[in-house]
Amino acid sequence: MRKIDLRNKAALSPSARVYMMAACLCLLSPALAHAQTSGGSGDVATMFQNVETYLTGNIATALAVIALVVVGFTMLALRFSLMTIGMVIAGITIIFSAKTLVTTITG
């Protein structure tokens, strides 16, 4: 393995010098180190509520619609099984009733 002398400018390629300068600039720039909050108070419970809203919100609704459309096309092509239809419907039911199920179980 070849040792690289960092004091010798000829030892570094031009792209390596650019990467090192960019890394130093990022480390020395305080504006890049400021974290932003996600709209809440910044605690863990708010983060998990945001994730839950994200997973059961518009994205989950769109995926459920796409899954039902795929099931519809397979039924149209006469290539469906009752097991597949049941699993898709069961998955959609569990996803959208997860909050109610957990509240019922935990009391």
N, C-alpha and C positions, 0 to 999 in steps of 0.2 A: 504494500500500500504506500502510495506516494504522499509525502508530507507537503502541505501547501504553506508557503511563507506568506502570511497576510501583509507583511510590511512591504513586500515586493509587488508593485503594481502589475508587473508583467506576468506574475504567477496566476492572476485572476483573469478569467475571460471577461469581455465587456458585459455579457448578460449577468454574470455572477456579481459584478460590481453594481449593476442596476438593482438586482435583487437585495443585495446587502444595504444599499442606500435606502431602498423602499422599506426594508425591515427596521432600519434605524429611525426613519421618519415616523413610522407607525408607533414605535416604542416611545418616541420622544413627544409625540403629539398628544396633549391631554384631551383634546376634543373627541378623539376616537375612543377614549376610555370611559366616557360617560354612558352609563346604562340608562335605559328608558323603562318606565313602568308600563304595564300592560293595561292601564286604565283603572286598576283596582288599588287597594291599599298596599299591594306588594307581598301579601302573605301567601302561604302555601294553599290555604283553603280557596282563596280567590283564583289561584292558578288552576286548581282542579275543577272549579266551577266553570272556568273559561274552556277547559278541555272538554268537559261534559256538554256544554252548550255547542261547542264546535262539532263534536261527534254525533250529536242527536239533532242538529239543526238542519240547515238547508242542504248541506252536503249529503247527510244520511238520507234525507228525503229524495234527493236526486238519484242516489244509488238505488234506493228502493224502487223508484219508478223504472229505472233501467233494468233492474232484475225482473220486475213484473213484465216489462215489455219483452225481454228475452224469453220468459216462460210463455208468453202469448205467442211469440213466433214459433217456438218449438211445438206448441199445441196446434198452430196453423199448419205446420209441416207434418203433423201426426207422428212426431218423434218425442213425445213426452212420456214421463213416467210419473205416477202418483207420488213416488218417493221424492223426486226432485221438486215437484210443486209443493208438497208438504214441507220440505226443508226450507224452501225460499219463504213461504208464508210464516213458518215458525221463526226463522231468523229475523224477519221484519218485525214480527210481534215482540220478540225479546228485545230488540234494539230500542224500539219506541216505548216499551213499557218497563224498561230497566229501572227507572227512577221510582216508579210506583211499586215494582216488585221488591226493591231494596227497602223502601219505606215500610212495606207490609211485613217483611221478614224481621227487620230490626225493631219495629214497633214505633 
